Amino acid sequence: MTDITIPPETLEAARTAFANSGTADDAVDPIHAACLAMLKAWPGMECRPTFTPSRIILPLTQESNNGR
């Protein structure tokens, strides 16, 4: 399964978060903000706590999982 499609709204959330956080001198904060924004914007994303670590579930789109 190598043809996973990233939903466009997650990319836009990452772009916006990256552009609106941190400075050029400290790249870790904008990247962290962009990653968190993508996870939060992913349609149907769930976070299921387990003992350690938590599980993050990102449902694939219908086109990406080829009916599986």
Secondary structure, DSSP 8 states (H G I E B T S, - for coil): -------HHHHHHHHHHHHTSSBTTB-HHHHHHHHHHHHHHSTT-EEE--SSS-EEE----TTTTTT-
